[in-house]
């Protein structure tokens, strides 16, 4: 049940130069850390297929949940450790992990400390394995650069039956819409 819908605000990236072929040196580790996960995301490269952002969040997402309904997200962990929490369960992550979040998945991220550096790719096409690494029934082949043992799947599926005010930040077409749910968003059947 939705209790309240707030005013939407824009998070559309601002493009400085259009249609440029100049070489650039992006010094991503120089971005300043910011407390909030969403506010820490700084878009550095964008086009109609994807947005590439860098982030240095200091604090966990404890006050709200987030859902990107336009894009699959891939988060590469440069620094830090923590847990991705979803309705499917929890996935712990650490340095060097790629965290894939399908579009429309509601999530929270908790970090173990304040030293976090993330590369975030929002893909407006589905993120999937290259066909050259898959056989005709969808299994990874032996020459693939990864195997099934490399994947961390959700664990510790918890049951939530809480009532209250739960803030959901939903990204749709460059806008964040804040919605307040009356029950915990991971309370699913």
Secondary structure as GFF3:
##gff-version 3
##sequence-region A 1 189
A	DSSP	beta_strand	2	5	.	.	.	ID=ss1
A	DSSP	beta_strand	9	10	.	.	.	ID=ss2
A	DSSP	three_ten_helix	28	30	.	.	.	ID=ss3
A	DSSP	alpha_helix	37	40	.	.	.	ID=ss4
A	DSSP	beta_strand	42	46	.	.	.	ID=ss5
A	DSSP	beta_strand	50	55	.	.	.	ID=ss6
A	DSSP	beta_strand	64	68	.	.	.	ID=ss7
A	DSSP	beta_strand	72	79	.	.	.	ID=ss8
A	DSSP	beta_strand	82	86	.	.	.	ID=ss9
A	DSSP	beta_strand	89	93	.	.	.	ID=ss10
A	DSSP	beta_strand	98	101	.	.	.	ID=ss11
A	DSSP	beta_strand	107	111	.	.	.	ID=ss12
A	DSSP	beta_strand	117	123	.	.	.	ID=ss13
A	DSSP	three_ten_helix	131	133	.	.	.	ID=ss14
A	DSSP	three_ten_helix	148	150	.	.	.	ID=ss15
A	DSSP	beta_strand	163	172	.	.	.	ID=ss16
A	DSSP	beta_strand	175	183	.	.	.	ID=ss17
###
